Amino acid sequence: MKVINQVEFSQFIREFRQSMGLTQEQFAAFLGVTYPTINRWENGRTSPSPMALKLIEQKLNEISDRTSQLSQLYIRE
């Protein structure tokens, strides 16, 4: 999973979370990370580790029907 750039990744994370109807806290629990981590990703202050990117990709695959448009917009294979 390769993200185009930090700004687009921040937008992707926010839209991914919102498409699932989750708060940042709920999304953090869904991914198994902390709320501040999600907040930093969405605000472009940090980027996820390679392990976190892999987890996000796994979650995308699990719910691919709802997120296929988002992944096409933001993620290059």
PyMOL commands that set and color helices and strands:
alter all, ss='L'
color gray80, all
select helices_A, chain A and resi 6-19+24-31+35-42+50-62+64-74
alter helices_A, ss='H'
color red, helices_A
select strands_A, chain A and resi 2-3+75-76
alter strands_A, ss='S'
color yellow, strands_A
deselect
rebuild
show_as cartoon
